[in-house]
Amino acid sequence: MAFVITSPCKDEKAAECVDVCPVECIDEGEDMFYIDPAICIDCGACEAVCPVEAIYMEDEVPEEEQEYIEINRKYFEEK
């Protein structure tokens, strides 16, 4: 299970999460950041520094943000 970045990041792209990730699993997309679930080690460093509170553990993503789990996965499949 990995962390997922959700809609508050869209068009925000503050990047604090990128700076603290110890395994460099966060990629910058066109309009937001994405976490590679194959690389994420579930350390939580990114979640703690996100200024817009857009990052959740996959099983804790709010109901209204569930689509971002698949959006995140697709980003890395198409990359």
C-alpha positions as CSV (number, residue, x, y, z in Angstrom):
1,M,0.0,0.0,0.0
2,A,1.3,3.5,-0.9
3,F,0.4,7.1,-0.3
4,V,-1.8,8.8,-2.8
5,I,-1.9,12.5,-3.8
6,T,-5.4,13.9,-4.2
7,S,-7.2,16.9,-5.7
8,P,-6.0,19.7,-3.3
9,C,-2.6,19.3,-5.1
10,K,-4.1,19.8,-8.6
11,D,-2.7,23.1,-9.9
12,E,-1.0,23.8,-6.5
13,K,2.2,21.7,-6.8
14,A,3.9,23.1,-3.7
15,A,6.7,20.4,-3.9
16,E,7.5,20.1,-0.2
17,C,6.7,16.4,-0.6
18,V,9.3,16.0,-3.3
19,D,12.0,17.5,-1.1
20,V,11.5,15.1,1.8
21,C,10.9,11.8,0.0
22,P,13.8,9.5,0.9
23,V,13.2,7.2,-2.1
24,E,12.4,9.8,-4.8
25,C,9.0,8.2,-5.7
26,I,7.2,11.5,-6.4
27,D,6.9,12.7,-10.0
28,E,5.7,16.0,-11.2
29,G,2.9,15.7,-13.7
30,E,1.4,18.4,-15.9
31,D,-1.0,19.7,-13.2
32,M,-0.1,17.9,-10.0
33,F,2.4,15.5,-8.3
34,Y,2.0,11.7,-8.3
35,I,3.5,9.0,-6.0
36,D,4.8,5.8,-7.6
37,P,3.2,3.0,-5.6
38,A,5.9,0.6,-6.7
39,I,8.6,2.7,-5.1
40,C,6.8,4.3,-2.1
41,I,8.0,2.9,1.2
42,D,5.1,4.2,3.2
43,C,7.3,6.4,5.5
44,G,4.8,9.3,5.7
45,A,7.3,12.0,5.3
46,C,5.4,13.5,2.3
47,E,2.1,13.5,4.2
48,A,3.5,15.4,7.1
49,V,4.8,18.3,5.0
50,C,2.0,18.7,2.4
51,P,0.7,22.3,2.9
52,V,-2.7,21.6,1.3
53,E,-3.2,18.2,3.0
54,A,-3.6,16.3,-0.3
55,I,-1.7,13.1,0.7
56,Y,-3.3,10.1,2.3
57,M,-2.5,6.4,2.8
58,E,-4.3,4.6,0.1
59,D,-6.8,3.0,2.5
60,E,-7.5,6.3,4.1
61,V,-8.3,8.4,1.0
62,P,-11.7,10.1,1.6
63,E,-14.6,8.8,-0.4
64,E,-14.9,11.9,-2.5
65,E,-11.2,11.5,-3.5
66,Q,-11.2,7.8,-4.3
67,E,-10.8,8.4,-8.1
68,Y,-7.2,9.7,-7.4
69,I,-6.1,6.2,-6.4
70,E,-6.7,5.1,-10.0
71,I,-5.5,8.4,-11.5
72,N,-2.2,7.9,-9.6
73,R,-1.8,4.3,-10.8
74,K,-2.6,5.2,-14.4
75,Y,0.0,8.0,-14.4
76,F,2.8,5.5,-13.8
77,E,1.4,2.8,-16.1
78,E,1.4,5.3,-19.0
79,K,4.8,6.8,-18.2
